[in-house]
Amino acid sequence: MTEAPIGSKANKSQFDCYDDLAQDEPYFVIRAHDTLSDALVELHAYIGAGQSGAAHNKLADIMALVSEGAPRPSGSPKYRETFAISAAMERWRQKNG
């Protein structure tokens, strides 16, 4: 039997934080189904590691992907909710440090 991929429900990452979330802490899930998922997670890793050159290159790759057409229209409810979650995260972090 093949082992489930790391970061899946069946094979959680050692850094999986879902069970550690505060009840009121906003979170955002990027699924592999999302066209940009791997590139966004890689960009996050580069930024977190302070690798600005690699982050810049990855962002350029992402921008090239979306220049051909946005993965979802800007008026979609999912798009608008993403910004609402981002704002909620910022407010939560300011309040909870």
N, C-alpha and C positions, 0 to 999 in steps of 0.2 A: 504494500500500500504506500502511496506517495504521501509524504508529509505535507500538510497545509503550508502555504507560503507565510513567511514571517509578516506580522502585522495584520493577520486575518483574525476573525473571531475564533477560529479553531487553533491558532498559533499566535497568541498575543505577543507583541513586542515586550521586552523586559521593561521598556519605558512607557508602556500603555498607561494612560492616566485616567481612563474612564471611571474606574472605581474610586479614584481619589478626588474627583470633582466635588466641589462644594455644591449643595443643592441649588444655589442661586447663581452658580458660575456658568456663564455662557461658553459654549464650545462650538466648533465647526468641524465637520467631517468631510474629508476629501476622499471620495471612493475611486477605485481603479477604473470604474466605468467612465469617469469624467475624462474627456480627451486631454486635458492639461494636467491631470493628477500627478504623473511621475515628474514632469518638469517643475511643477510648483513645489513639490516636496523636495526635490533636488535644490531648487533655488533657496528654499528655507534653510536647508542644511548648509549651503555655502555661506549664506548671510550669517547664520549662527556661529559658524566657525571662523568668521572674519576673513573669508576668502573673497575679497571684493572683485578681483579679476574674473574668477570663475563665476561669481554671481552675475556680474555684468554680461558675460558671454551667455549664460543660461537665460537671462532676461531677454537678450537679443533673440535667442532661439524662440522663446515664447512669443515675442512680438511678431516674429516672422510667421509663426503658426497662425496667429489671430489676424494678421493683415489680410489674409485670403478670405476672411469672414469670421465674425464673432461666433463662438460656440453656442451662444444663446442671445436672443434679442435683448437690448437694454431695457425694454419695457416689461420683461417677463417677471412674474411674481418671485421666482427663485432669485433672480438678479437683485431685485429690490430688498428681499429678505437678507441676502448676504451682507449688504451694507448696514442693515439694521443690527445684525449680529456683531459686525465689526464695531459699531458704535457702542453696543451693550458691553462688549469686551473691554473697550477703553474705559467706560464708566465704572465697570466692576473693578478693574485693576487700580484706578484712582482711589476708589473707596476702600479696597481691601489690601492695597500695597502689594 
